Amino acid sequence: MKKLENKVVLITGASMGIGEALARVFAAEGAKLALAARSLDKLEALARSLPTEAVSIQTDMSQPAEVRAMVEKTVAHFGRLDILINNAGVGMYAAIAEMKPEQFEHLVAINWLGPVHAIQAAVPHMRKQGGGEIINIASVAGQVAIPWMGAYCSTKFALKALSNSLRMELKPDHIHVLLVCPGRVKTPFPENAYKAFDTRPFFPGGISAERVARAVLRAALARRREIVVPAHNRLFAWLHALFPAFVDQIMVWVLGGQMRKS
């Protein structure tokens, strides 16, 4: 029997990148999937390609009513919700002092408030069925702040704090919380991010979305608290904790030449 046979998994941001990879990896273990994103055509194409039952739910994670409806539609279709994966997110490459407030507010709505609304909608169902798991996809940028990505980093730091508090609060309900902190991943993330006119994304590179998805599956099955993918990125956070001023200086020197157009 497959490890997630008859389990229901809701994945946000499932139309591409890490979300799509998560759908394929979890489906291979027998999970039934609710796939959420704004691009319904991409979700439906993905659902047809999976070896398990999957339902597509068009959702804008910046709209609380749509987020709550996403959860309710999942439970109405499958009768339960075992794992919620908050994966949807958007990036921003801009200096904090010059970023557009409306873009930052949209960033917060998707990256932080969206997961909050999804969690609040999902928890009552998980409590009723006797347990579940919430997986929040954060970032290494939620461990160490990066210059010219401060807005994005702040949402991922917030998601980490939320996850750590939530884990303690929900333990009596047998609802586990896993925080996932990927490093650079080869996805359309840089192309889809907000960008100031004088700022550009990181240079190309990183690990595959499939590698992240496989690590998430292993961690979910093992009920891990937190993972960093790839694991060697923990060294970055460790060095920053020991030598913060030095690491800050190195980041400004390296990234200033890479991310600033002028």
N, C-alpha and C positions, 0 to 999 in steps of 0.2 A: 504494500500500500504506500502511496506517495505521502510525503510528510505533511502536506497541507490539503489533503483530500477533504472535500466538503467545507473547507474554510472559506469565508468571504472576505475579500481584500478590496478596499477602496483606495485608489491611487489618484492623487491630484497631479496636474501637469503631466498627464500620461501620453500626450500626443507625440512627444519627441524626447530625445536626450535620455537622461537618467530615468524619467518616468516610463518611457517606452521600454527601456531595458528591464526595469523592475517588473513590468507587466509580463514580459516574456519569461523571465526567470521564475516568478511566482506561479505563472500558469504551468510551467514545466513540472512544478511540484504538486499540481492538482488543484490549486486554488481557483475558486470562482471569483471573477473580477468585475468591479465597477470602475470604469475608466472615465475620468473627468478632465476636461480642458475646454478651452473656448472653440477649438477647431473640431467641429463635429465630424467632418468628412475624414479627417485623419484618425479620429478615435474609431470610427466605424470600420475603416480599413484595417486598423490594428486588431480590432475585435474579431474580424473575420479570419485573421491569420493565426489566431491562437488555438491551441489544442484543448481548450476548456470553455465553459460558458462565460460569456462576458457581455456586459451591458454598457452602452455609451451614454454619458450624461453631460450634455453641454453646460458648462459652468464658468462663470466669470468669478474668480476667487476674490475680487475686490468688492463684490456685491454680497453683503451678509445674507440676504434673503435667498439668493441663488445657492450659497454655500449650505445653508440649512436644508434647502430643498434637495440638494445633492445627496445628503445623508439619508433623508427620509425616502427618497426614491430607491436608494440602495437597499434599505431595510424592507421596503414594500415589495421589491422584486425578489430578493433572496430570503427574506424572513429573519435575517440577522446581519451583524457586522462584527467580524472577528479582529480585523487589523485595519487601522486607518493609517495611510502613509501620506503625510503632508510634504509633498515634493514640489508643488508649483512655486515658482519664484521668478523674479526679474532682477537684473543687475543695474548698476549705475556707475559710470566712470565720470566723475566730476569732483572738483574741489568743493568742499562743504560751503564755503563762503559765497560761491557763485552758482550753486545748483538751483534749478527751478523748483520753487516750493510745491507746485502742483505735481511735478514728477516725483518728488520725495514722498508726498502724501499717498500717491498711487503705489509707490514701492512699499511703503509701510502697510497699506491695505492688503496687498497680495502676500508679502513675505512674512508678516507677523499677525495682522488682524485676521487674515484668511484662515490660518491654522487655528487661531483661538476660537473663531466661530465654528469651525469644523469639529474641534474637540468638544465644545459645549453641546453641539448637536449629537455627537456620537456617544459620549459618556453615559447618558441615561439608558441607551440601548445595551451597552456593554454591561452596565450594572445589572440590568434586568436579566440578562442571559448568564450572568455569573463570572464575567471576566472578558478580557480582550487585550489588545496591544495597540499602542500609539507609537508610530515611528515618525520622527521629525527630521527632515533633511536640512541640516544647517550648512556649515562650511568651516574650513580651517580659518577663513576670514571672520568667523565668530569666536575664534580663540585668540588671534592676534590682529589688531587693526592694521589696515593697509592704507597708505596715503593715496588720495584721489579715488578711493573706494569707500570713504567713511560712511556714506549713507547706507550702502549695502551692508557693510560690516555691522553697523548698529542694529540692523534688523536681525542679523544672525546671532549677535551677542544676546539680543532679547529673546530669541528662540531658544538659546541654550539655557538661560535663566528660567524661562517658562517650563522647559522640559524637566529641569532639576527640581523645581517646586512641585510640578505636577506628579512626578514619580513618587514623591513622599505622600502626597495627598491621596493618590489613587491606589496605593499598595493594599490597603484594607479591602478594596473592591476587586482585588486580583486583576487589576489592569496595569500592565507593564508599560514603561515608557523607555524607548530607545532613541538616543540622539546620534545622528550620523553626520560626520564632518569630513566631506570630501575635500581634496585639494583641487588642483586644476584638472578639469575633465574635458575631453574632446566632445563638445556638444555645440549647438547653435547659440549658447548662452551669450557670448560676446557680441554676436551680430544683433541679438534681440534686446540688448541692454540699452538703457538711456546713456547718452554720451554728450558731454559738453563739447563745444566747438574746438576747444584747445586740449582735449583729452582723448586718448585712444586706449583700446583694451590691451591686455597683456599680449605678448608675442604668442603665436600658436604653440600648442603642445598639450601635454597632460596624459592622463590615463584614460582608458576606454570607459564608457558608461556601463558596459557589461561587467567590467571588473568591480565597479561600485555596487551594482545590483547584486552580484554574487556575494559580496561582503555583507550587504544588508540582509540577505536571506540567511546566511550563516549566523549573523548576530541576532536576528529575530528568533530563530529556532533555539539559540542558546540563551535567550533572555539576557543579553548583554545590556549594560547601562549606556555605554557610549563607545563609538568606534571612530577612528581617524583612518581615512583611506586616501593614499597608501599610508601604512603605519609609520613610515620614516618621517612623515610630516609632524609627528609629535616632537621631533627634535627641534623644529622651528619654534614651537611654543615653549619648549624647555629653555632654549637659548634666550628667548625674549624675556622669560621670567628671571633669568640669572643676570642678563646684561641688557636691560631694556634700552638705555640710551644708545649703546653701541649698535644694537640691531636696528633701532629707529634710523640712525644715521646711514647705515648700509642700505636700508630700504629706500630712503629718499634718494640716495646716490644712484642706485640701480634703477629704480622705477621712474625717477624723474626723467632720465634719458629715454626710457622705454615708453612711458605713458603720456608724456607731455609733448604736444606738438610745437609749442613755442615757449 
